[in-house]
Amino acid sequence: MTFDATDLVNSFRAAGAWIDDGAMDLVPVPGMGMGAVAKRRIEPHTPLFHIPLNYLLSPWTSDLRNLLSPAEWESLEGGWARLILVMMWEESRPESRWGGYLRNMPREFDSPMFWGDSDRAELKGTDIEDRIGREDAEAEYTGKMAPVIAARPDLFAAAAHHFTLDAFHVQGSRILSRSFTIPQTRAGGPPPEGVDEDGDDEEEAEVAVMVPMADMLNAAYERDNARLFTDGEDDEDDEAAAAVGEQKFGEGYTMITTKVIEAGEQIYNTYASPPNSELLRKYGHIASRLTAEEIGGWAFGNAGDEVEISGDIVVAAAAELLGQPSFVDVAAERVDWWLEEGQEDVFGLSFPDPDEEDDDDDDVPVAPPALIAFARLLSRDEDWARAEKRGKLPHTNPDPTSLGVIARAIRLRAARYPQTLEADLAVVADQSPAIRLNVRNAAVVRLGEKRLLASTLRAVEAEKTRLEDKEKARETADGKRKAAAKKDTSVKRRK
């Protein structure tokens, strides 16, 4: 079925939602599927549409929960199993209030979940490689959902194609690329029960839900011009809150513009600034920003790109730097202590925030502070002794030894890519049909990650050199002072 904007809007309104279809239109966007564009100039703080809480699609707003036995419902706990089965069931029912929404959602995806083996091999070495999760997803379907589906032909047999493994992957990809995370009670779920180990009330869980119409807005790095506001809650944007109030909406969520949007411009929601690896994994597209000039030297990639370095790589780097192959075993005690202190064993690299970065500011770290502390814990016995004795994390001030460990870890992380930089650039530069879109997108992701690794490595090595030169200068000055003092003492003795 092709996308039908009129059908989507009509079903949206029939469910009690509101939309200003004079302000926005739903149209195809090259490389992004469908999207929302402004039909006229839209001022900031303008409501575009409102979704009442009872039109959110969640495990608790659908009637399916009441039709399953308590045991069947409990067997689906964890992950997205409940939400996926709810979406399958609602889409199978012609009378569903979410029918117009679900039948106009995408059924085909360019995300790696649906790539063939040869294309997925292009992601080797990237942060996406271990995040696709197709095998884990299929195990969840087989172990959790298939038994419930088979046991209830009264609910799931009428339109069997809605409940297959392929349908499971489609619904899971819809959740991955289009869901929102909100407090469980606002999704219709129960409030938290009990208290935590400190005697405080348990924090409310956040759950994934589908928010009709809101998921029509695409995401792009630093292009957001609208945001989904929660009604009934205080917000720092008083004008937006007032705009919601003027429409007299009930409880729910309202999409409100945050900037001027000219006619014909795309309307982007605020999804933070995802790196290309996450854009490709979730949505099947990238924010390449490549120009002919950039392709000729180094692909620009995405300013929001990130790369993760595992603790295992840092341990291996420390072992190499210290020249102790057995250090990997010795380090186990330090790593266990680090984890027991509640620290992560994965460290994310990213570009400095341009709003915070200042060329004259020495406080901008060359590497994540946690990574510096972890490298110090591994490479400096005095830091480990202090940590054991006082139970305190090492300082996050870099020193030449810890920076040497980090530099080596970055090189080890960069060595995971099978393709050379030149090969990646050649793929991106070749715009012929011979290069499949998946292959080209994977090359852009690799280039973005390599660019970030190279940039961070340069900064780390430059800081290491600066600190070493500073230490040498201090030692030279100390040597001169001692020599002068010794000479002065010798002169006094002769007198």
RODO-2510 file (C-alpha; in nm, 4 decimals, decimal comma):
residues 495
     n   res          X          Y          Z
     1     m     0,0000     0,0000     0,0000
     2     t     0,1322     0,3460    -0,0873
     3     f     0,1370     0,6289     0,1621
     4     d    -0,1933     0,8186     0,1808
     5     a    -0,1588     1,1474     0,3690
     6     t    -0,5339     1,2145     0,3603
     7     d    -0,6090     0,8754     0,5144
     8     l    -0,3505     0,9354     0,7875
     9     v    -0,4823     1,2821     0,8739
    10     n    -0,8476     1,1713     0,8694
    11     s    -0,7830     0,8769     1,1012
    12     f    -0,5732     1,1047     1,3237
    13     r    -0,8631     1,3463     1,3661
    14     a    -1,1162     1,0650     1,4063
    15     a    -0,9206     0,9460     1,7107
    16     g    -0,9614     1,2863     1,8788
    17     a    -0,6248     1,4322     1,7795
    18     w    -0,5767     1,7820     1,6329
    19     i    -0,3629     1,8988     1,3408
    20     d    -0,3164     2,2273     1,1559
    21     d    -0,3001     2,0881     0,8027
    22     g    -0,2951     2,4425     0,6700
    23     a     0,0536     2,4835     0,8171
    24     m     0,2177     2,1548     0,7229
    25     d     0,2054     1,8886     0,4560
    26     l     0,3339     1,5312     0,4401
    27     v     0,5484     1,4653     0,1332
    28     p     0,8280     1,2356     0,0088
    29     v     1,1781     1,3554     0,1055
    30     p     1,4739     1,2253    -0,0988
    31     g     1,6836     0,9878     0,1085
    32     m     1,4501     1,0113     0,4099
    33     g     1,1209     0,8541     0,3043
    34     m     0,8248     1,0698     0,4034
    35     g     0,8545     1,3928     0,5978
    36     a     0,6725     1,7097     0,7020
    37     v     0,7187     2,0422     0,5229
    38     a     0,5781     2,3876     0,5890
    39     k     0,2976     2,4970     0,3549
    40     r     0,3438     2,8588     0,4634
    41     r     0,5800     3,0593     0,6815
    42     i     0,5412     2,9359     1,0382
    43     e     0,6434     3,1500     1,3341
    44     p     0,8127     3,0078     1,6443
    45     h     0,5882     2,8735     1,9226
    46     t     0,3188     2,7622     1,6778
    47     p     0,1364     2,4358     1,7599
    48     l     0,1337     2,1977     1,4624
    49     f    -0,0559     1,9005     1,6035
    50     h    -0,1658     1,7459     1,9337
    51     i    -0,1879     1,3780     2,0320
    52     p    -0,4050     1,2889     2,3338
    53     l    -0,2647     1,0313     2,5735
    54     n    -0,5253     0,7708     2,4814
    55     y    -0,4110     0,7780     2,1170
    56     l    -0,0546     0,6835     2,2011
    57     l    -0,0003     0,3249     2,0906
    58     s     0,1410     0,1303     2,3836
    59     p     0,0918    -0,2084     2,5505
    60     w    -0,1599    -0,0451     2,7861
    61     t    -0,3702     0,1648     2,5464
    62     s    -0,4521    -0,1350     2,3264
    63     d    -0,7257    -0,3822     2,4314
    64     l    -0,5009    -0,6820     2,3596
    65     r    -0,3725    -0,6929     2,7175
    66     n    -0,7248    -0,7561     2,8456
    67     l    -0,7794    -1,0414     2,5992
    68     l    -0,4671    -1,2353     2,6945
    69     s    -0,4423    -1,4357     3,0138
    70     p    -0,2249    -1,2928     3,2940
    71     a     0,0276    -1,5703     3,2303
    72     e     0,0418    -1,4960     2,8578
    73     w     0,0866    -1,1249     2,9256
    74     e     0,3616    -1,1874     3,1814
    75     s     0,5465    -1,4161     2,9403
    76     l     0,5916    -1,1184     2,7076
    77     e     0,7567    -0,8972     2,9692
    78     g     1,0888    -0,7372     2,8765
    79     g     1,2143    -0,5626     2,5657
    80     w     0,9632    -0,4648     2,2985
    81     a     0,7742    -0,7952     2,2800
    82     r     0,4477    -0,6552     2,4167
    83     l     0,4527    -0,3466     2,1989
    84     i     0,5410    -0,5445     1,8862
    85     l     0,2578    -0,7939     1,9415
    86     v     0,0166    -0,5068     2,0088
    87     m     0,1175    -0,3432     1,6810
    88     m     0,0812    -0,6717     1,4930
    89     w    -0,2639    -0,7284     1,6392
    90     e    -0,3920    -0,3747     1,5877
    91     e    -0,2731    -0,3737     1,2254
    92     s    -0,4607    -0,7006     1,1638
    93     r    -0,7912    -0,5461     1,2770
    94     p    -0,9803    -0,3302     1,0231
    95     e    -1,1699    -0,1635     1,3088
    96     s    -0,8564    -0,0572     1,5010
    97     r    -0,8396     0,3129     1,5991
    98     w    -0,4761     0,2996     1,4894
    99     g    -0,5605     0,1408     1,1526
   100     g    -0,4956     0,4543     0,9453
   101     y    -0,1717     0,5147     1,1322
   102     l    -0,0362     0,1612     1,0949
   103     r    -0,1306     0,1075     0,7330
   104     n     0,0551     0,4243     0,6363
   105     m     0,3760     0,3277     0,8151
   106     p     0,6703     0,2015     0,6088
   107     r     0,6985    -0,1697     0,5339
   108     e     1,0401    -0,1622     0,3721
   109     f     1,3572    -0,0350     0,5374
   110     d     1,7114     0,0465     0,4307
   111     s     1,8478    -0,0157     0,7798
   112     p     2,1173    -0,2845     0,8283
   113     m     1,8625    -0,5198     0,9894
   114     f     1,7392    -0,5902     0,6362
   115     w     2,0752    -0,5972     0,4569
   116     g     2,2225    -0,9118     0,3060
   117     d     2,5385    -1,0696     0,4424
   118     s     2,7694    -0,9012     0,1905
   119     d     2,6361    -0,5552     0,2698
   120     r     2,6462    -0,6152     0,6454
   121     a     3,0121    -0,7128     0,6067
   122     e     3,0738    -0,3513     0,5003
   123     l     3,0000    -0,2489     0,8603
   124     k     3,2866    -0,4532     1,0072
   125     g     3,4846    -0,2425     1,2496
   126     t     3,2115     0,0213     1,2938
   127     d     3,0067     0,0813     1,6053
   128     i     2,7050    -0,0637     1,4211
   129     e     2,8631    -0,4047     1,3718
   130     d     2,7481    -0,5502     1,7042
   131     r     2,4270    -0,3470     1,7335
   132     i     2,2188    -0,4826     1,4475
   133     g     2,0799    -0,7580     1,6674
   134     r     1,8937    -0,9610     1,4057
   135     e     1,9797    -1,2944     1,5705
   136     d     1,8755    -1,1710     1,9168
   137     a     1,5500    -1,0358     1,7743
   138     e     1,4659    -1,3647     1,6084
   139     a     1,5371    -1,5503     1,9323
   140     e     1,2905    -1,3194     2,1110
   141     y     1,0251    -1,3916     1,8484
   142     t     1,0798    -1,7683     1,8674
   143     g     1,1049    -1,7871     2,2454
   144     k     0,8467    -1,5307     2,3567
   145     m     0,5990    -1,4366     2,0902
   146     a     0,5545    -1,7456     1,8744
   147     p     0,4220    -1,9589     2,1648
   148     v     0,1583    -1,6954     2,2544
   149     i     0,0574    -1,6524     1,8897
   150     a     0,0239    -2,0284     1,8429
   151     a    -0,1767    -2,0696     2,1648
   152     r    -0,4369    -1,8056     2,0732
   153     p    -0,5729    -1,8687     1,7227
   154     d    -0,8853    -1,6816     1,8297
   155     l    -0,6783    -1,3626     1,8372
   156     f    -0,4003    -1,4175     1,5873
   157     a    -0,5194    -1,6497     1,3107
   158     a    -0,7557    -1,4284     1,1107
   159     a    -0,4736    -1,2548     0,9221
   160     a    -0,1764    -1,4826     0,9769
   161     h     0,0652    -1,2783     0,7643
   162     h     0,0540    -1,0074     1,0314
   163     f     0,2164    -1,2417     1,2863
   164     t     0,5093    -1,3910     1,0949
   165     l     0,8795    -1,3468     1,1674
   166     d     0,9013    -1,0994     0,8783
   167     a     0,6148    -0,8971     1,0270
   168     f     0,7962    -0,9068     1,3614
   169     h     1,1061    -0,7522     1,2008
   170     v     0,8956    -0,4833     1,0326
   171     q     0,7241    -0,3823     1,3581
   172     g     1,0538    -0,3919     1,5466
   173     s     1,2141    -0,1645     1,2878
   174     r     0,9195     0,0725     1,3115
   175     i     0,9755     0,0959     1,6865
   176     l     1,3509     0,1386     1,6453
   177     s     1,3146     0,4203     1,3941
   178     r     0,9943     0,5927     1,5073
   179     s     0,9176     0,5340     1,8762
   180     f     0,9408     0,7836     2,1607
   181     t     1,0376     0,7102     2,5213
   182     i     0,8057     0,8475     2,7898
   183     p     0,7207     0,7754     3,1571
   184     q     0,5282     0,4501     3,1905
   185     t     0,2234     0,6059     3,3597
   186     r     0,1773     0,8506     3,0717
   187     a     0,1773     0,5485     2,8398
   188     g    -0,1138     0,4052     3,0390
   189     g     0,1004     0,1726     3,2482
   190     p     0,0993     0,1152     3,6248
   191     p     0,2882     0,3412     3,8642
   192     p     0,6113     0,2161     4,0221
   193     e     0,5742    -0,0070     4,3256
   194     g     0,7867    -0,0346     4,6365
   195     v     1,1055     0,1417     4,7387
   196     d     1,4685     0,1072     4,6384
   197     e     1,7586    -0,0073     4,8576
   198     d     1,7908     0,3450     5,0032
   199     g     1,4280     0,3493     5,1149
   200     d     1,3210     0,5972     4,8469
   201     d     1,0298     0,5476     4,6114
   202     e     1,1274     0,3571     4,2987
   203     e     1,1867     0,5799     3,9976
   204     e     0,9278     0,5490     3,7254
   205     a     1,0326     0,3414     3,4269
   206     e     1,0614     0,4945     3,0796
   207     v     0,8990     0,2928     2,8018
   208     a     0,8882     0,3022     2,4224
   209     v     0,5568     0,4067     2,2676
   210     m     0,4360     0,4990     1,9216
   211     v     0,3220     0,8602     1,8846
   212     p     0,1108     0,9021     1,5691
   213     m     0,2036     1,1996     1,3473
   214     a     0,5034     1,2944     1,5624
   215     d     0,7030     1,0195     1,3933
   216     m     0,6451     1,1797     1,0536
   217     l     0,9079     1,4436     1,1359
   218     n     1,2611     1,3499     1,0369
   219     a     1,5838     1,4160     1,2254
   220     a     1,8997     1,5864     1,1000
   221     y     2,2052     1,7175     1,2775
   222     e     2,1430     2,0684     1,4187
   223     r     1,8433     2,1291     1,1919
   224     d     1,5660     2,0803     1,4476
   225     n     1,2992     2,3496     1,4357
   226     a     1,0164     2,1862     1,6324
   227     r     0,9827     1,9910     1,9542
   228     l     0,7284     1,7633     2,1174
   229     f     0,5989     1,9314     2,4328
   230     t     0,4319     1,7544     2,7237
   231     d     0,1011     1,9164     2,8141
   232     g     0,0255     1,9869     3,1734
   233     e     0,3901     2,0139     3,2737
   234     d     0,5982     2,3236     3,3367
   235     d     0,8337     2,4070     3,0538
   236     e     1,1146     2,6583     3,0215
   237     d     0,9599     2,7826     2,6984
   238     d     0,6754     2,9948     2,8357
   239     e     0,5618     3,1122     2,4942
   240     a     0,5275     2,7556     2,3696
   241     a     0,3430     2,6574     2,6848
   242     a     0,1090     2,9530     2,6356
   243     a     0,0480     2,8489     2,2758
   244     v    -0,0575     2,5052     2,3946
   245     g    -0,2872     2,6610     2,6498
   246     e    -0,4539     2,8805     2,3902
   247     q    -0,5583     2,5716     2,1970
   248     k    -0,7109     2,4244     2,5157
   249     f    -0,5632     2,0811     2,4593
   250     g    -0,6091     1,8073     2,7153
   251     e    -0,3351     1,5808     2,8424
   252     g    -0,1065     1,4550     2,5726
   253     y     0,1787     1,5757     2,3531
   254     t     0,1916     1,8760     2,1223
   255     m     0,4418     1,9426     1,8448
   256     i     0,5390     2,3109     1,8558
   257     t     0,7787     2,5034     1,6352
   258     t     1,0915     2,6449     1,7996
   259     k     1,2178     2,8559     1,5070
   260     v     1,0853     3,0347     1,2023
   261     i     1,0141     2,7815     0,9263
   262     e     0,9759     2,9182     0,5772
   263     a     0,7289     2,7768     0,3263
   264     g     0,8699     2,4641     0,1629
   265     e     1,1243     2,3962     0,4377
   266     q     1,1262     2,0601     0,6099
   267     i     1,0086     2,0438     0,9715
   268     y     1,2574     1,8560     1,1906
   269     n     1,1914     1,7279     1,5394
   270     t     1,4503     1,7412     1,8165
   271     y     1,6217     1,4035     1,8320
   272     a     1,9485     1,5371     1,9767
   273     s     2,2326     1,5075     1,7233
   274     p     2,2703     1,1415     1,6287
   275     p     2,5930     1,0186     1,4671
   276     n     2,5818     0,8623     1,1214
   277     s     2,6187     0,5161     1,2734
   278     e     2,2908     0,5596     1,4641
   279     l     2,1146     0,7308     1,1736
   280     l     2,1994     0,4358     0,9527
   281     r     2,1170     0,1719     1,2144
   282     k     1,7794     0,3213     1,3050
   283     y     1,6612     0,5037     0,9943
   284     g     1,8618     0,3616     0,7054
   285     h     2,0020     0,6986     0,5946
   286     i     2,2982     0,9196     0,6817
   287     a     2,3760     1,2898     0,7092
   288     s     2,6778     1,2918     0,4810
   289     r     2,7226     1,6618     0,3969
   290     l     2,9783     1,5609     0,1378
   291     t     3,0960     1,8045    -0,1288
   292     a     3,3268     1,7464    -0,4243
   293     e     3,6040     1,9346    -0,2455
   294     e     3,5668     1,7316     0,0734
   295     i     3,5571     1,4009    -0,1129
   296     g     3,8855     1,4940    -0,2798
   297     g     4,0593     1,4997     0,0575
   298     w     3,8633     1,3805     0,3574
   299     a     3,4899     1,3179     0,3807
   300     f     3,3213     1,5574     0,6195
   301     g     3,0892     1,2966     0,7653
   302     n     2,8634     1,4189     1,0450
   303     a     2,9635     1,6626     1,3168
   304     g     2,7661     1,4469     1,5612
   305     d     2,9656     1,1320     1,4875
   306     e     3,0759     0,9175     1,7801
   307     v     3,3092     0,6211     1,8242
   308     e     3,3222     0,3824     2,1177
   309     i     3,6414     0,2386     2,2627
   310     s     3,5957    -0,0679     2,4808
   311     g     3,7740    -0,1218     2,8084
   312     d     3,9332    -0,4347     2,6620
   313     i     4,1074    -0,2236     2,3989
   314     v     4,2374     0,0166     2,6641
   315     v     4,3720    -0,2768     2,8685
   316     a     4,5449    -0,4185     2,5601
   317     a     4,6940    -0,0748     2,4879
   318     a     4,8259    -0,0457     2,8433
   319     a     4,9816    -0,3919     2,8188
   320     e     5,1603    -0,2966     2,4948
   321     l     5,2773     0,0392     2,6263
   322     l     5,4107    -0,1048     2,9485
   323     g     5,5740    -0,3942     2,7651
   324     q     5,4036    -0,6502     2,9869
   325     p     5,2013    -0,9100     2,7922
   326     s     5,0832    -1,0610     3,1216
   327     f     4,9412    -0,7217     3,2260
   328     v     4,6030    -0,8193     3,0794
   329     d     4,5682    -1,0735     3,3602
   330     v     4,7093    -0,8382     3,6222
   331     a     4,4699    -0,5633     3,5153
   332     a     4,1639    -0,7778     3,5906
   333     e     4,1679    -0,6697     3,9570
   334     r     4,1769    -0,3014     3,8602
   335     v     3,9015    -0,3440     3,6023
   336     d     3,6815    -0,5263     3,8558
   337     w     3,7327    -0,2416     4,1033
   338     w     3,6421     0,0135     3,8357
   339     l     3,3178    -0,1678     3,7509
   340     e     3,2272    -0,2161     4,1176
   341     e     3,2502     0,1609     4,1538
   342     g     2,9678     0,1879     3,8995
   343     q     3,1866     0,3038     3,6107
   344     e     3,1351     0,2080     3,2464
   345     d     3,3818    -0,0039     3,0505
   346     v     3,2982     0,1606     2,7186
   347     f     3,4179     0,5129     2,6397
   348     g     3,2594     0,7321     2,3747
   349     l     3,4656     0,9732     2,1661
   350     s     3,2961     1,2736     2,0088
   351     f     3,3873     1,6111     1,8650
   352     p     3,3968     1,9038     2,1104
   353     d     3,0763     2,1031     2,1349
   354     p     3,1383     2,4161     1,9218
   355     d     2,9271     2,6184     2,1664
   356     e     3,1578     2,5240     2,4529
   357     e     3,4900     2,4996     2,2723
   358     d     3,7241     2,7991     2,2977
   359     d     4,0719     2,8112     2,1473
   360     d     4,1960     2,9888     2,4584
   361     d     4,0258     2,7518     2,7002
   362     d     4,2636     2,4910     2,8454
   363     d     3,9729     2,3179     3,0204
   364     v     3,8495     2,1430     2,7052
   365     p     3,9565     1,7787     2,7581
   366     v     4,1473     1,6040     2,4793
   367     a     3,9720     1,2783     2,5690
   368     p     3,6698     1,1817     2,7807
   369     p     3,7528     1,2355     3,1507
   370     a     3,6409     0,8810     3,2361
   371     l     3,8785     0,7405     2,9751
   372     i     4,1668     0,9426     3,1213
   373     a     4,0859     0,8181     3,4727
   374     f     4,0645     0,4569     3,3520
   375     a     4,3957     0,4855     3,1664
   376     r     4,5608     0,6286     3,4798
   377     l     4,4192     0,3458     3,6904
   378     l     4,5709     0,0892     3,4561
   379     s     4,9061     0,2516     3,3880
   380     r     5,0015     0,4219     3,7136
   381     d     5,0628     0,2035     4,0192
   382     e     5,0369     0,5049     4,2498
   383     d     4,6854     0,5796     4,1225
   384     w     4,5842     0,2161     4,1737
   385     a     4,7293     0,2140     4,5275
   386     r     4,5382     0,5329     4,6113
   387     a     4,2174     0,3907     4,4648
   388     e     4,2510     0,0712     4,6707
   389     k     4,3300     0,2544     4,9927
   390     r     4,0853     0,5462     4,9714
   391     g     3,8220     0,4097     4,7368
   392     k     3,8476     0,7152     4,5138
   393     l     3,8650     0,7288     4,1366
   394     p     4,1911     0,8529     3,9807
   395     h     4,2204     1,2154     3,8761
   396     t     4,1043     1,3092     3,5286
   397     n     4,4079     1,5280     3,4675
   398     p     4,6034     1,3715     3,1799
   399     d     4,9715     1,2840     3,2087
   400     p     5,2100     1,1536     2,9389
   401     t     5,1702     0,7904     3,0467
   402     s     4,7894     0,7834     3,0442
   403     l     4,7817     0,9781     2,7175
   404     g     5,0203     0,7242     2,5682
   405     v     4,7765     0,4482     2,6636
   406     i     4,4855     0,6379     2,5104
   407     a     4,6773     0,7080     2,1893
   408     r     4,7605     0,3400     2,1536
   409     a     4,3994     0,2434     2,2245
   410     i     4,2810     0,4775     1,9485
   411     r     4,5241     0,3167     1,7044
   412     l     4,4035    -0,0307     1,8020
   413     r     4,0419     0,0788     1,7559
   414     a     4,1214     0,2248     1,4124
   415     a     4,2893    -0,1015     1,3083
   416     r     3,9530    -0,2823     1,3230
   417     y     3,8454    -0,1495     0,9815
   418     p     3,9382    -0,3845     0,6939
   419     q     3,9171    -0,1040     0,4355
   420     t     4,1800     0,1637     0,3895
   421     l     4,0990     0,5325     0,3987
   422     e     4,1721     0,5594     0,0267
   423     a     3,9305     0,2748    -0,0514
   424     d     3,6534     0,4409     0,1505
   425     l     3,7054     0,7735    -0,0236
   426     a     3,6957     0,6020    -0,3625
   427     v     3,3595     0,4421    -0,2778
   428     v     3,2071     0,7730    -0,1688
   429     a     3,3456     0,9574    -0,4717
   430     d     3,2048     0,6990    -0,7150
   431     q     2,8481     0,8121    -0,7803
   432     s     2,7823     0,5487    -1,0456
   433     p     2,4988     0,2942    -1,0063
   434     a     2,7654     0,0256    -0,9695
   435     i     2,8047     0,1278    -0,6043
   436     r     2,5048     0,0115    -0,4028
   437     l     2,3498     0,2622    -0,1618
   438     n     2,4182     0,0369     0,1368
   439     v     2,7856     0,0088     0,0438
   440     r     2,8167     0,3850     0,0001
   441     n     2,6397     0,4581     0,3298
   442     a     2,8643     0,2115     0,5122
   443     a     3,1710     0,3828     0,3647
   444     v     3,0494     0,7227     0,4896
   445     v     2,9979     0,5787     0,8387
   446     r     3,3499     0,4331     0,8358
   447     l     3,4960     0,7631     0,7144
   448     g     3,3158     0,9581     0,9848
   449     e     3,4447     0,7272     1,2553
   450     k     3,7983     0,7294     1,1139
   451     r     3,7894     1,1073     1,0955
   452     l     3,6930     1,1300     1,4634
   453     l     3,9587     0,8784     1,5667
   454     a     4,2246     1,0680     1,3697
   455     s     4,1157     1,4028     1,5139
   456     t     4,1192     1,2721     1,8710
   457     l     4,4544     1,1004     1,8190
   458     r     4,6113     1,4260     1,6970
   459     a     4,4805     1,6119     2,0021
   460     v     4,5968     1,3406     2,2443
   461     e     4,9459     1,3174     2,0949
   462     a     4,9824     1,6955     2,0845
   463     e     4,8885     1,7209     2,4515
   464     k     5,1243     1,4353     2,5380
   465     t     5,4094     1,6165     2,3623
   466     r     5,3208     1,9433     2,5371
   467     l     5,3242     1,7796     2,8799
   468     e     5,6510     1,5995     2,8063
   469     d     5,8142     1,9246     2,6903
   470     k     5,6836     2,0994     3,0005
   471     e     5,8307     1,8254     3,2206
   472     k     6,1654     1,8449     3,0394
   473     a     6,1711     2,2229     3,0783
   474     r     6,0983     2,1864     3,4487
   475     e     6,3744     1,9269     3,4900
   476     t     6,6183     2,1498     3,3012
   477     a     6,5287     2,4468     3,5199
   478     d     6,5659     2,2353     3,8338
   479     g     6,9040     2,1131     3,7118
   480     k     7,0243     2,4673     3,6512
   481     r     6,9073     2,5780     3,9961
   482     k     7,0862     2,2875     4,1604
   483     a     7,4034     2,3559     3,9620
   484     a     7,3903     2,7250     4,0572
   485     a     7,3340     2,6398     4,4205
   486     k     7,6240     2,3921     4,4158
   487     k     7,8518     2,6516     4,2547
   488     d     7,7476     2,9117     4,5107
   489     t     7,8277     2,6705     4,7957
   490     s     8,1673     2,5913     4,6453
   491     v     8,2540     2,9625     4,6212
   492     k     8,1592     3,0202     4,9801
   493     r     8,3789     2,7318     5,0937
   494     r     8,6819     2,8746     4,9116
   495     k     8,6297     3,2025     5,0865
***
